[in-house]
């Protein structure tokens, strides 16, 4: 997945609970494909702060993504 595709997907997400699972799917998919998880999380942190906060508790069981969410 290219940076432009990831930016487009993040841009289409609502900063609310309704799109939480879409975001989880995106991050887990990036993790499985060895994609740019860190860059996606940093973009989410600044563009969708509420979604980022909800992701922290939702993905607490995933140590790889949990560590990146703490950045």
Backbone as numpy.savetxt, mean C-alpha at the origin, in Angstrom:
# Nx Ny Nz CAx CAy CAz Cx Cy Cz
4.93 -4.76 -12.86 4.08 -3.59 -12.86 4.97 -2.36 -12.86
4.67 -1.41 -13.72 5.50 -0.22 -13.83 5.13 0.82 -12.77
6.01 1.79 -12.59 5.75 2.87 -11.62 4.49 3.64 -11.99
4.29 3.86 -13.28 3.12 4.60 -13.74 1.83 3.84 -13.41
1.85 2.52 -13.57 0.67 1.71 -13.25 0.38 1.77 -11.75
1.43 1.68 -10.94 1.25 1.74 -9.49 0.72 3.10 -9.08
1.28 4.17 -9.65 0.80 5.51 -9.33 -0.66 5.68 -9.73
-1.04 5.11 -10.87 -2.43 5.18 -11.31 -3.35 4.44 -10.37
-2.94 3.26 -9.92 -3.76 2.48 -8.98 -3.91 3.21 -7.65
-2.83 3.77 -7.15 -2.88 4.50 -5.88 -3.75 5.75 -6.05
-3.60 6.42 -7.17 -4.41 7.62 -7.42 -5.90 7.34 -7.48
-6.27 6.14 -7.91 -7.68 5.77 -8.01 -8.28 5.30 -6.70
-7.45 5.09 -5.69 -7.95 4.63 -4.39 -8.55 5.80 -3.61
-9.64 5.52 -2.91 -10.22 6.49 -1.98 -9.43 6.42 -0.68
-9.29 7.51 0.00 -8.58 7.53 1.28 -9.56 7.15 2.40
-10.17 5.96 2.25 -11.18 5.52 3.20 -11.18 4.00 3.31
-11.97 3.51 4.25 -12.02 2.08 4.53 -12.54 1.27 3.35
-13.33 1.87 2.47 -13.90 1.16 1.33 -12.83 0.58 0.41
-11.70 1.24 0.29 -10.64 0.77 -0.60 -9.48 0.09 0.13
-9.68 -0.22 1.39 -8.62 -0.86 2.18 -8.21 -2.20 1.57
-9.16 -3.03 1.22 -8.83 -4.36 0.68 -8.16 -4.27 -0.69
-8.55 -3.29 -1.50 -7.88 -3.08 -2.79 -6.41 -2.75 -2.56
-6.16 -1.93 -1.57 -4.79 -1.53 -1.25 -4.00 -2.72 -0.70
-4.63 -3.53 0.14 -3.98 -4.73 0.67 -3.60 -5.65 -0.49
-4.53 -5.85 -1.43 -4.26 -6.69 -2.60 -3.10 -6.14 -3.41
-3.05 -4.82 -3.59 -1.97 -4.20 -4.35 -0.62 -4.45 -3.68
-0.53 -4.18 -2.38 0.75 -4.35 -1.67 1.19 -5.81 -1.60
0.25 -6.70 -1.36 0.60 -8.13 -1.30 1.02 -8.63 -2.69
0.37 -8.15 -3.72 0.76 -8.51 -5.08 2.15 -8.01 -5.42
2.44 -6.78 -5.02 3.78 -6.24 -5.24 4.83 -7.04 -4.48
4.49 -7.42 -3.27 5.43 -8.20 -2.46 5.71 -9.56 -3.11
4.66 -10.23 -3.61 4.84 -11.53 -4.25 5.67 -11.43 -5.53
5.50 -10.34 -6.27 6.21 -10.20 -7.54 7.54 -9.45 -7.38
7.94 -9.22 -6.13 9.18 -8.49 -5.83 9.17 -7.09 -6.46
7.98 -6.47 -6.40 7.80 -5.13 -6.93 8.23 -4.07 -5.93
8.03 -2.81 -6.29 8.48 -1.69 -5.44 7.52 -1.41 -4.28
7.50 -2.29 -3.29 6.59 -2.15 -2.15 6.91 -0.88 -1.36
8.18 -0.64 -1.12 8.58 0.53 -0.32 8.12 1.82 -0.97
8.31 1.94 -2.27 7.90 3.15 -2.98 6.38 3.33 -2.93
5.64 2.23 -3.07 4.18 2.30 -3.01 3.72 2.73 -1.62
4.34 2.20 -0.58 3.95 2.55 0.79 4.27 4.02 1.08
5.40 4.49 0.61 5.76 5.90 0.83 4.77 6.81 0.11
4.39 6.44 -1.11 3.39 7.24 -1.84 2.07 7.24 -1.09
1.66 6.09 -0.57 0.42 6.01 0.20 0.48 6.87 1.46
1.63 6.87 2.10 1.79 7.61 3.35 1.49 9.10 3.15
1.91 9.65 2.03 1.73 11.08 1.79 0.46 11.41 1.01
0.03 10.51 0.12 -1.15 10.79 -0.69 -2.45 10.31 -0.05
-2.38 9.24 0.73 -3.57 8.65 1.36 -3.26 8.33 2.82
-3.09 9.34 3.67 -2.65 9.09 5.05 -3.63 8.24 5.88
-4.93 8.39 5.66 -5.89 7.58 6.42 -5.79 6.11 6.03
-5.66 5.86 4.75 -5.51 4.49 4.26 -4.22 3.88 4.79
-3.15 4.66 4.82 -1.86 4.19 5.35 -2.01 3.78 6.81
-2.71 4.58 7.58 -2.92 4.28 9.00 -3.71 2.98 9.18
-4.76 2.79 8.37 -5.56 1.57 8.45 -4.76 0.35 8.02
-3.86 0.53 7.07 -3.02 -0.58 6.59 -2.11 -1.11 7.70
-1.65 -0.22 8.56 -0.75 -0.63 9.64 -1.40 -1.70 10.51
-2.65 -1.50 10.87 -3.31 -2.50 11.70 -3.76 -3.70 10.88
-4.16 -3.48 9.64 -4.66 -4.58 8.80 -3.54 -5.56 8.42
-2.34 -5.05 8.17 -1.22 -5.88 7.72 -0.21 -6.15 8.83
-0.64 -6.06 10.06 0.24 -6.29 11.20 0.83 -7.70 11.20
0.14 -8.65 10.60 0.58 -10.05 10.55 1.65 -10.31 9.48
1.86 -9.35 8.59 2.82 -9.53 7.49 4.11 -8.78 7.84
5.14 -9.48 8.32 6.34 -8.80 8.81 7.06 -7.97 7.75
7.06 -8.40 6.51 7.75 -7.65 5.46 7.11 -6.31 5.19
5.79 -6.31 5.04 5.08 -5.07 4.78 4.98 -4.24 6.05
4.82 -4.88 7.20 4.74 -4.15 8.47 5.99 -3.29 8.69
7.15 -3.87 8.38 8.39 -3.13 8.54 8.42 -1.90 7.63
7.97 -2.05 6.40 7.96 -0.93 5.46 6.95 0.13 5.90
5.82 -0.29 6.45 4.82 0.66 6.92 5.34 1.51 8.07
6.33 1.05 8.79 6.89 1.82 9.90 7.86 2.91 9.45
8.22 2.94 8.18 9.14 3.97 7.67 8.52 5.34 7.77
